[in-house]
Amino acid sequence: GLSQYSSDPRTEWDLSAYSTREQVLEAVRNLRYKGGNTFTGLALTHVLEQNLKPEAGARLEAEKLVILLTDGKSQDDANLAAQTLKNLGIEIFAIGVKNADEAELRRVASEPLELTVYNVLDFPLLSSLVGRLTRVLCTRIKERSHKETTGSAVKDTPVNTGPQLSPTDLKISAVTSKSMHLAWSPPLRPPKKYRVVYYPSKGGTPKEVVLEGAASSLQLSNLTSHTEYLVSVIPVYDTAAGDGLRGVTSTLPLSSPRSLRVSELSHNSLRLSWKAAQGATHYLVLCSAAPDGAED
C-alpha cells in the first residue's frame, strides 16, 4: 500500500489493490508526485487510521511495517504519531533524502536504529538502499513471525481488536465552538489507562490526555472554533494495546453579531447597533471610506 502526503495525506493504493509484483511496479511508474508541506505526524496517523485497517487489506495476523520516505523536517509532531504506531506493535523504517532531519528520523523509527534509519543526499542515491533494505525488511518479518509462532517472545504491545480489550461506541456530543464531550463503552476487561489523542485534521500539533482505566468519558476544551478534529481513544494494558476508537467532529463557528443597523447620520458621525453575539467579550468596529463610485 502507498500514501503520499504534504499538508493532506492521500492514499494512492491500499494493501489489497494489487496482487502481483508487475501491477505494483506499474502503479509506481504511473505515480504523480505530490508537492507541498511536510506534515509527517498527520501522514503517520493517516496510515494508521486509513491504510492499516482490515477493509483496506490489512490482515490481523500479518506483521505491520511502515516505511516513511521524507525529504524535510516535519511541520507537526511526528514523534507522538510515530509512538502511537509503535505502541500498537507497528514497526517504522525512516528514510531521509536531502534536507531530512536525521535526529527526527531516529526518534520516529523503531529500534534497532542501525537497521531502521537511512539517509541519502539525493533521490537517485535511493537505489543504493534497495538491496539492503529489502533484506532487512524480509528478515525482520521472518524474525517477528517466528517469535510469535514459537512462543519464544511476544511483541511489547500486540494489537488486540476483540471486545475483550477494545472499547466501542464512541459518542461525541455537546459540541460548542471551543469544546466537545467524548464518551465510550469500556471493553470487557478494563484497561490500565486510556490515551486520548486529538488534533485538527488539516494539520496541527496533536494533543494527548491520559486517563485512568476506569474512565469512560472526557471533556475536551480550549479547542479552535470552526475546525475539524480527529479524535482517537486508545486503551493501554500492561502488555497490550487494544484497538483504538476514532471519530471526526467539527467545532462550531463562533457566533456573529446580527442585524446591523445604521442611524443618527450626520456630516461626520453615525450610530451603529446590532444584536449581540453570544459569548463575545469585545467588539472590533472597522470603518473606512467607500471607494470612488461606490454607494456611500
C-alpha positions in Angstrom: 0.0 0.0 0.0 1.2 3.6 -0.6 0.2 7.0 0.6 1.7 10.4 -0.4 1.5 13.4 1.9 2.0 17.1 2.2 -0.4 19.1 4.3 -3.1 16.5 3.5 -2.3 12.8 3.2 -3.6 10.9 0.1 -3.9 7.2 -0.3 -2.6 6.1 -3.7 -3.5 2.5 -3.3 -4.4 0.1 -0.5 -2.8 -3.1 0.6 -5.5 -5.1 -1.3 -5.3 -3.1 -4.5 -2.8 -5.3 -6.4 -1.9 -8.9 -6.3 1.3 -9.2 -8.5 4.7 -7.5 -8.5 4.1 -6.3 -12.0 0.9 -4.5 -11.0 2.7 -2.7 -8.2 5.6 -1.6 -10.4 3.2 -0.3 -13.0 1.4 1.7 -10.3 4.7 3.2 -9.2 5.6 4.2 -12.7 2.2 6.0 -13.0 2.5 7.7 -9.7 2.2 11.5 -9.8 4.4 13.4 -7.3 2.6 15.4 -4.7 4.4 18.6 -3.7 3.7 20.8 -0.7 4.3 20.9 3.1 5.7 18.2 5.3 3.1 17.2 7.9 4.7 13.8 8.8 2.7 13.3 12.0 -0.6 13.7 10.1 0.6 11.3 7.5 1.6 8.6 10.0 -1.9 8.9 11.6 -3.5 8.7 8.2 -1.7 5.4 7.6 -2.8 4.0 10.9 -6.4 5.1 10.6 -6.9 4.5 6.8 -4.4 2.1 5.4 -3.8 -0.4 8.3 -7.4 -1.4 8.6 -9.0 -4.8 7.5 -11.2 -3.0 5.0 -8.0 -1.6 3.3 -6.4 -5.1 3.1 -4.5 -5.3 6.4 -4.6 -8.8 7.8 -4.8 -9.0 11.6 -2.3 -11.9 11.7 0.3 -10.2 9.4 3.3 -8.2 10.6 2.7 -4.4 10.1 5.6 -2.4 8.7 5.6 1.3 7.7 8.3 2.8 5.5 8.5 6.6 5.8 10.3 8.4 3.0 10.7 12.2 3.6 12.9 15.0 2.3 12.3 17.5 5.0 11.7 18.2 8.7 8.1 17.6 9.8 6.0 20.7 10.4 3.9 18.9 13.0 4.6 16.5 15.8 5.8 13.3 14.1 7.2 11.8 17.3 3.8 11.4 19.0 2.1 9.9 16.0 5.1 7.5 15.5 4.9 6.4 19.1 1.2 5.6 18.8 2.1 3.3 15.9 5.0 1.7 17.7 2.8 1.2 20.8 0.5 -0.8 18.6 3.3 -3.1 17.5 3.8 -1.5 14.1 7.5 -1.2 13.1 8.6 2.0 11.4 11.6 2.4 9.0 12.6 6.0 8.3 14.4 7.0 5.1 15.6 10.6 4.7 16.6 12.4 1.5 18.3 15.8 1.1 17.0 18.1 3.8 15.6 15.4 6.1 16.3 15.9 9.8 18.2 12.8 10.9 17.5 13.4 14.6 13.8 13.3 13.8 14.2 10.2 11.7 15.9 8.5 14.7 13.1 9.5 17.0 10.4 8.3 14.6 12.0 4.9 13.7 11.7 1.7 15.6 14.7 0.1 17.4 17.3 -1.1 16.5 18.1 2.2 14.7 21.1 0.8 12.8 18.5 -1.3 10.8 15.6 1.1 10.5 17.2 4.6 9.8 18.7 5.5 6.4 19.7 8.9 4.9 21.0 9.8 1.5 22.0 13.1 -0.1 19.8 13.0 -3.2 16.9 11.0 -4.7 19.0 9.0 -7.3 21.0 7.6 -4.4 17.9 5.8 -3.0 18.6 3.0 -5.5 21.7 2.1 -3.4 19.5 1.3 -0.4 17.1 -1.1 -2.2 19.1 -4.3 -1.8 20.0 -3.9 1.9 16.5 -2.5 2.8 14.8 -5.5 1.1 16.9 -8.0 3.0 16.4 -6.2 6.3 12.6 -6.0 5.9 12.2 -9.6 4.9 14.5 -10.7 7.8 12.5 -8.6 10.3 9.2 -10.1 9.2 10.6 -13.6 9.5 12.1 -12.9 12.9 8.9 -11.4 14.3 6.6 -14.1 12.8 8.9 -16.8 14.2 8.9 -15.4 17.7 5.1 -15.4 17.8 4.6 -18.9 16.4 7.3 -20.4 18.6 6.3 -18.5 21.7 10.0 -17.6 22.4 9.0 -13.9 22.7 6.0 -11.7 22.1 5.6 -8.2 20.9 5.9 -5.5 23.6 2.3 -4.3 22.8 0.4 -6.6 20.5 -2.7 -5.2 18.9 -5.9 -6.9 20.0 -9.1 -5.9 18.2 -11.6 -8.1 20.2 -14.2 -6.8 22.6 -12.1 -8.1 25.4 -9.5 -5.3 25.1 -11.2 -2.7 22.9 -13.8 0.0 23.8 -16.7 0.5 21.5 -19.4 3.0 20.6 -17.6 6.4 20.7 -20.1 9.2 21.0 -19.2 12.9 20.6 -21.7 15.3 22.0 -22.2 18.8 23.5 -20.1 20.3 20.7 -19.5 24.1 21.0 -17.1 26.4 19.4 -14.4 25.6 22.0 -15.3 22.2 23.4 -16.8 18.7 22.9 -17.7 15.8 25.1 -16.4 12.2 24.4 -18.0 9.1 25.8 -17.5 5.4 25.0 -18.4 1.9 26.2 -15.5 0.3 28.0 -14.1 -3.1 27.0 -14.9 -6.3 28.9 -11.5 -6.1 30.6 -10.8 -2.5 31.9 -7.5 -1.1 30.6 -4.8 0.3 32.8 -5.3 3.7 31.2 -6.6 5.4 28.1 -4.6 7.7 25.8 -6.9 10.2 24.1 -5.2 12.0 21.1 -6.9 14.8 19.3 -5.7 17.4 16.6 -7.1 19.4 13.7 -7.5 17.3 10.5 -5.8 19.9 8.3 -2.6 19.8 10.4 -1.5 20.8 13.8 0.2 19.6 16.9 -1.5 16.5 18.3 -2.5 16.9 22.0 -2.9 14.0 24.3 -4.8 13.3 27.6 -4.1 10.2 29.7 -7.0 8.9 31.7 -7.3 6.1 34.3 -8.7 2.9 33.1 -12.0 3.3 35.0 -12.9 6.4 32.9 -15.4 6.3 30.0 -15.8 9.9 29.1 -13.8 13.1 28.7 -14.5 16.8 28.1 -12.1 18.4 25.6 -11.8 22.2 26.0 -9.7 25.1 24.6 -10.3 23.9 21.1 -10.2 26.1 18.0 -13.6 27.2 16.6 -14.9 26.1 13.2 -12.3 23.4 13.0 -12.5 19.7 12.1 -10.8 17.5 14.8 -9.7 13.9 14.6 -10.0 12.1 17.9 -8.6 8.7 18.9 -9.3 6.8 22.2 -6.7 4.1 22.7 -6.8 1.6 25.7 -3.5 0.6 27.1 -2.8 -2.5 29.1 0.4 -3.8 30.9 1.4 -5.9 27.9 -1.0 -5.0 25.1 -2.8 -2.1 23.5 -6.4 -2.5 22.4 -7.7 -1.3 19.1 -8.5 2.5 19.3 -11.8 4.2 18.7 -11.7 7.1 16.2 -14.0 9.9 15.4 -14.2 13.1 13.4 -16.2 16.2 14.5 -16.0 19.9 13.7 -16.3 22.6 16.4 -19.0 25.2 15.8 -18.1 28.6 14.4 -18.1 31.5 16.8 -21.5 33.2 16.9 -21.7 36.5 14.9 -23.4 39.8 15.7 -26.6 40.1 13.7 -29.0 42.8 12.3 -26.5 45.6 11.9 -28.4 49.0 11.7 -27.1 52.5 10.9 -28.9 55.5 12.4 -28.4 59.1 13.5 -26.5 60.1 10.4 -24.7 63.5 10.3 -22.0 65.1 8.2 -19.3 63.4 10.4 -20.9 60.8 12.6 -23.3 57.8 12.6 -24.6 55.3 15.1 -24.4 51.6 14.7 -26.4 49.0 16.6 -26.6 45.2 16.4 -27.9 42.1 18.1 -25.2 40.7 20.5 -23.1 37.7 19.6 -23.3 35.0 22.3 -20.1 34.8 24.4 -18.4 37.9 22.9 -16.4 39.9 25.4 -15.4 42.7 23.0 -16.2 44.0 19.5 -13.9 45.4 16.9 -15.5 48.0 14.7 -13.8 48.8 11.4 -14.8 51.9 9.3 -13.4 53.1 6.0 -14.5 55.4 3.3 -16.2 53.7 0.4 -14.1 53.6 -2.9 -14.8 56.2 -5.6 -18.0 55.4 -7.5 -19.4 53.1 -4.8 -22.5 53.9 -2.8 -21.6 55.9 0.4 
